[in-house]
Amino acid sequence: MLIYNLNGRFVDAEQAALSCNDSAVLFGDSLFETLKTQEGHIQFLDQHLDRLELAARLLNFPCDRPALRSALLETAQRLATTVARLRLTLSRGPMSSLALPSPESGHFFISAAPYQEPDFAERQQGVVCVFAPNQRVNPLSHLPQLKRGNYADCLYAADYARRKGAKEALFQTDDGQVLEGATSNLFIVKDNILLTPPAGELVLAGIIRRQVLLAAQDLGLPTGERSISIADLLAADESFLTNSLFGLLPMAQIEGRTLSHGPWTGRLATTVDQAAVLVSEAENHTSRKKT
């Protein structure tokens, strides 16, 4: 069952539509967050809203955080499924020229749908990955990578992975540095050190990425944020992907090359799952009291 919320009002699918001159339609000029709900609780709600609010401030987007929180919670409460995917999108509203419209014309919309968790084999054995044929880009290169509706690089990379029978496509640079996936961040473990490419112009500061780094600290696993080459990935003791929906997923192959497995991926996944329950219960409870 799909649920649609437009500016805090629940609507039918036929009413969940944008004007043809909306900024999101004309220019892909929108911001978004993808959130996971489990047992009616939105995971890491405040962290998603923090990231969205930062992006809105950097790009001068209208962003009414209390209204967004309230609408997300109300949407989550209507879900009849145990695990679901929420997509929150901010738009500037209708545009008739390249001049940005006034903040008053902005709006938001939420869609909610059941989410199918990775199966046992993917959790245990890992997933097949390929390298994307295109490069990761940031049209706003003076800013960090943001969750923007101008998503063509990730869209085409993800489609390429599906056509190749892979779970994810990883972006790489011209000099062979691996950045991240079309929908995920990348981690490797080598000699009991957890490594991930630094967030910035081309690498998104993922919500679960942050949780993994915190979990490693709790578990006493040293961490480093540095460039990861293709050779580093192939020689890693473990490698895994992260995003807000599937959490942590081990990598089994990249371009037909088998990748090693180890114990840290599972330990980190367990710790992140435990944090998700504790943080999400607190955030959802606090948010409900504020609404």
C-alpha positions in Angstrom: 0.0 0.0 0.0 1.4 3.4 -1.0 0.7 6.5 1.2 1.1 10.0 -0.1 1.4 13.2 2.0 1.5 16.5 0.3 2.4 19.5 2.5 1.1 17.7 5.6 -2.2 16.5 4.0 -2.8 12.9 3.0 -3.9 12.6 -0.6 -4.9 9.8 -3.1 -2.4 8.8 -5.8 -4.3 10.9 -8.3 -3.8 14.0 -6.2 -0.1 13.3 -5.5 1.0 15.3 -8.5 3.3 18.3 -9.2 2.7 21.2 -11.5 4.5 20.9 -14.9 6.4 24.2 -14.0 7.5 23.0 -10.6 11.3 23.4 -10.0 11.7 19.7 -9.3 10.2 18.9 -12.8 11.9 21.7 -14.8 15.3 21.6 -13.3 15.5 18.6 -10.9 15.9 21.3 -8.3 14.8 19.5 -5.2 16.2 18.0 -2.0 15.3 14.7 -0.6 15.8 12.1 2.2 15.1 8.4 2.2 14.2 7.1 5.6 13.5 3.7 7.0 10.7 2.8 9.4 10.7 -0.3 11.6 7.7 -1.2 13.7 6.4 2.3 13.2 9.6 4.0 14.3 11.6 6.2 11.9 15.2 5.3 12.1 17.7 8.2 12.8 14.9 10.8 12.2 16.8 13.8 13.7 20.0 13.0 11.8 18.1 12.9 8.5 16.4 16.2 9.3 19.8 17.7 10.3 21.2 16.8 7.0 18.2 18.0 5.1 18.2 21.3 7.0 21.9 21.8 6.3 21.3 21.3 2.5 18.3 23.6 2.6 20.3 26.3 4.3 23.2 26.0 1.8 20.9 26.1 -1.2 18.3 28.6 0.2 15.5 26.1 0.1 12.4 26.6 2.3 12.5 24.0 5.1 10.0 24.0 7.9 11.5 21.4 10.2 8.6 21.1 12.7 6.1 20.6 9.8 8.3 18.0 8.2 8.8 16.1 11.4 5.1 16.1 12.1 4.2 14.9 8.6 6.8 12.2 8.7 5.6 10.8 12.0 1.9 10.9 11.0 2.8 9.1 7.8 4.8 6.4 9.7 1.8 5.9 12.0 -0.4 5.0 9.0 1.9 2.3 7.8 0.5 -1.3 8.1 3.8 -2.9 7.2 6.7 -3.8 9.6 9.4 -2.2 7.5 8.8 0.6 5.1 10.6 3.2 3.0 9.8 6.9 3.4 10.8 9.4 0.7 10.7 13.1 1.7 11.2 15.7 -1.1 11.4 19.4 -0.8 10.7 21.6 -3.9 10.9 25.4 -4.4 7.5 25.3 -6.1 6.5 26.7 -9.5 9.1 28.7 -11.6 8.5 30.9 -14.6 12.1 31.9 -15.1 15.6 31.2 -13.7 14.9 33.5 -10.8 14.3 31.5 -7.6 10.7 31.8 -6.3 9.9 33.2 -2.9 10.1 30.7 0.0 6.3 30.9 0.4 5.9 28.9 -2.8 7.9 26.0 -1.6 6.3 22.7 -0.7 7.1 19.1 0.4 5.8 15.7 -0.3 6.2 12.3 1.3 5.7 8.9 -0.2 5.7 5.7 1.9 5.8 2.1 0.7 6.7 -1.3 2.1 10.4 -2.2 1.9 11.8 -5.7 1.3 14.8 -6.3 3.4 17.9 -8.1 1.8 17.5 -11.9 2.1 19.6 -14.1 4.3 22.0 -15.0 1.5 22.8 -11.4 0.8 23.3 -10.7 4.5 25.6 -13.7 5.0 27.3 -14.2 1.6 27.4 -10.6 0.3 26.3 -8.9 -2.9 27.6 -8.7 -6.4 28.9 -5.3 -7.5 30.2 -3.7 -10.6 32.0 -0.4 -11.4 29.7 2.3 -12.8 30.4 3.3 -16.5 29.9 6.9 -15.6 31.6 9.2 -13.0 30.2 10.6 -9.8 29.6 14.3 -10.2 28.6 17.3 -8.1 27.2 20.3 -10.1 27.6 22.4 -7.0 31.3 21.6 -6.6 31.8 24.4 -4.1 29.5 22.5 -1.7 29.7 19.0 -0.2 27.7 16.2 -1.9 24.0 16.7 -1.0 20.9 14.7 -1.5 19.6 16.6 -4.5 16.9 15.7 -7.1 19.4 16.2 -9.9 20.3 12.5 -9.5 21.2 11.4 -13.1 24.7 10.1 -12.2 23.3 7.8 -9.5 20.2 6.9 -11.5 22.1 5.7 -14.5 24.7 3.9 -12.4 22.0 2.0 -10.5 20.3 1.1 -13.7 23.6 -0.2 -15.1 24.0 -2.4 -12.0 20.5 -3.9 -12.4 21.1 -4.7 -16.1 24.4 -6.4 -15.1 22.6 -8.5 -12.4 24.5 -6.7 -9.7 23.3 -5.1 -6.4 25.3 -1.9 -6.7 27.5 0.1 -9.0 30.6 1.8 -7.5 31.9 5.1 -8.8 35.6 5.4 -9.4 37.8 8.3 -10.4 40.1 8.5 -13.4 43.1 7.6 -11.3 41.4 4.4 -9.9 40.1 5.7 -6.5 36.8 4.1 -5.5 34.4 6.7 -4.1 31.0 5.2 -3.2 28.0 3.4 -4.7 25.1 4.8 -6.6 23.0 4.4 -3.4 25.6 3.6 -0.8 28.8 4.4 1.0 31.8 2.1 0.9 33.9 0.6 3.7 36.8 -1.8 3.9 38.6 -3.5 6.7 42.3 -4.1 6.4 44.6 -5.3 9.1 41.9 -4.6 11.7 41.5 -1.0 10.6 38.2 0.3 9.2 38.6 2.6 6.2 36.2 4.7 4.2 36.6 7.5 1.6 36.3 10.9 3.2 32.9 12.7 2.7 33.1 15.9 0.7 32.6 17.1 -2.8 31.9 13.6 -4.3 31.2 11.4 -1.3 27.9 11.8 0.6 28.0 12.0 4.4 25.7 9.1 4.8 23.6 8.6 7.9 24.6 4.9 8.4 28.2 5.8 7.4 28.3 8.0 10.5 26.7 5.2 12.6 29.3 2.7 11.4 32.1 5.0 12.4 30.5 5.5 15.9 30.0 1.7 16.2 33.7 1.1 15.4 34.6 3.5 18.1 32.4 1.6 20.6 33.9 -1.7 19.5 37.5 -0.5 19.7 38.1 -0.8 16.0 40.5 1.9 14.7 39.1 3.9 11.8 40.5 6.1 9.0 39.0 8.3 6.3 41.2 8.2 3.2 41.2 7.3 -0.4 40.6 3.7 -1.3 42.1 2.4 -4.6 40.8 -0.5 -6.6 43.8 -2.5 -5.4 42.9 -1.6 -1.8 39.4 -2.9 -2.3 40.6 -6.2 -3.9 43.1 -6.8 -1.1 40.8 -5.9 1.8 40.0 -8.4 4.5 36.4 -7.3 4.4 34.3 -4.8 2.4 30.8 -3.7 2.8 28.2 -1.1 1.7 25.9 1.1 3.8 22.7 3.0 3.4 19.7 3.9 5.4 17.5 1.1 4.0 19.6 -2.0 4.1 22.1 -0.9 6.8 25.3 -2.9 6.2 25.7 -5.3 3.3 28.9 -7.3 2.7 30.4 -7.3 -0.8 30.9 -10.7 -2.4 32.3 -9.7 -5.8 33.4 -6.7 -7.8 33.5 -7.2 -11.6 33.7 -10.9 -11.1 36.6 -10.7 -8.6 35.8 -12.5 -5.3 36.2 -10.3 -2.1 37.1 -11.6 1.3 34.8 -11.8 4.3 35.5 -11.4 8.0 33.9 -10.9 11.4 33.8 -7.1 11.6 31.0 -6.5 9.2 28.6 -8.6 11.3 29.8 -7.0 14.6 29.4 -3.5 13.2 25.9 -4.4 11.8 24.7 -5.6 15.1 25.9 -2.5 16.9 24.3 -0.2 14.4 21.1 -2.1 14.6 21.1 -1.7 18.4 21.8 2.0 18.0 18.9 2.3 15.5 16.4 0.9 18.0 17.6 3.0 21.0 18.0 6.3 19.1 14.8 5.8 17.0 12.6 5.1 20.0 14.0 8.2 21.8 13.7 10.4 18.7 10.2 9.3 17.8 9.0 9.7 21.4 10.5 13.2 21.7 9.1 14.2 18.3 5.6 13.0 19.1 5.7 15.1 22.3 6.7 18.2 20.2 3.9 17.7 17.7 
